[in-house]
Structure formats: structure tokens, C-alpha cells
Amino acid sequence: MRKSRAFLAVLLAFSSINGVSFASDTIPLSCAKKTNYEIRTSNVIKGCAKTEFSLGAGAIPRSLIRPSAVDKQMMYRFKAAQAAAKKDGQVLYIASGFRTLGRQKTLFAQAVRKYGSTAQASKWVAPPLISYHPWGVAIDVNYPDEPVGAGWLEVNGSKFGLCRVFENEWWHFEPVIAPGWKCPALVPDATFSVD
């Protein structure tokens, strides 16, 4: 027991003297200033400053409990993207974000009437228990009038951890990656999963 403690003490001392880092020191964490949403990169050990919001170090998963609004960290990501887009002369706004299950059921029922079947409707409106909107981790951006701004987000969204996920919905974005990672390939429509 004493030998193992002594070995660990020597190993830790050697590591600190020689600048060896632990894996968690190298996991990037994106932080946005609270005043202007300008982004900088920290790491998960150092964290973000008190004057910053964390954009996270990974994808934003669905909560275990149904929320009542868009996920807070997702909103920080969107606001950081919105501020950057504004600097580039583009306008971004959320046309639809969080939806209750009841609202998603209504939208899906309307789509079934419009497209004639649940299979066809599911390509355009995800069924209530599948949609990420009722989980607060999906946003529809600039729909239906401004695809240019949404195009800006499609090109630049990975910097903020926001990705377009469906080929047939230029307006739909989800936080499926860590800020700075590469967005996954688009899936054809809402009947496919990005997982």
C-alpha cells in the first residue's frame, strides 16, 4: 500500500514538473461572453469565467424530464450564432422552438390531413413522441421567409454546436455536436434518425 502511494506521489510530481496534462485538460469547452456572445475556447477543467455562458463540450442530449422551454444551453448557442450572423449582415430568429406535446400532436394531425397519411406527414412533421421540439432541443430558424439567414447558420452553425439535420427542412437545427465539431451528414427527412 505504501509503495503504491509513493509511486502515485512521484508520478503526480513528475507530471506537474514536466507539464504532462490529463485528458480532461484537453477537452475543449466553448464559452460566450454574457455581454456580446463572443466565443472563446477554454477546457472542461478551467471552465468558463463568471462573465461567460458555457456553450458546452458536447452535444446537448434530451433531458430525462420534459422541459417547458428551449434548453438554456441551446439558447446560449443560438444567441452566440445570432450575434456572429449579425456581424456578417445576416438576421437569425427562432420561428419555432419548444413545443408542448399537445402542440406537436396538433401539428402532426394537421400534417396527416395535408399529406394524406402518417408516413407522408412524418417526412415533414415528426410525430409527438419522436420530435425533439417537445424536448427543447430543436429550433426552426427563419421559417418560412428567410432561408438566406438559415443558410448562414447551416454553413457556420458547427462553430456553435448547431446543425441542420434534415435535407428537406432548411430551417430545422439541433445541438447534435459539440461547438467546433463537424456536423453529421443530413438525413433525408424526419423519418430518419441522426443518432
Secondary structure, DSSP 8 states (H G I E B T S, - for coil): -HHHHHHHHHHHHHHHHHT---GGGGSEEEEEETTT--EEEEETTT---TTEEEEESS-----SS--SSS-HHHHHHHHHHHHHHHHTT----EEE----HHHHHHHHHHHHHHHSSHHHHTTTS--TTT-SGGGT--EEESTTT-HHHHHHHHHHGGGGT-EE-BTT-TTEEE--S-TTS-----BSSTTS---
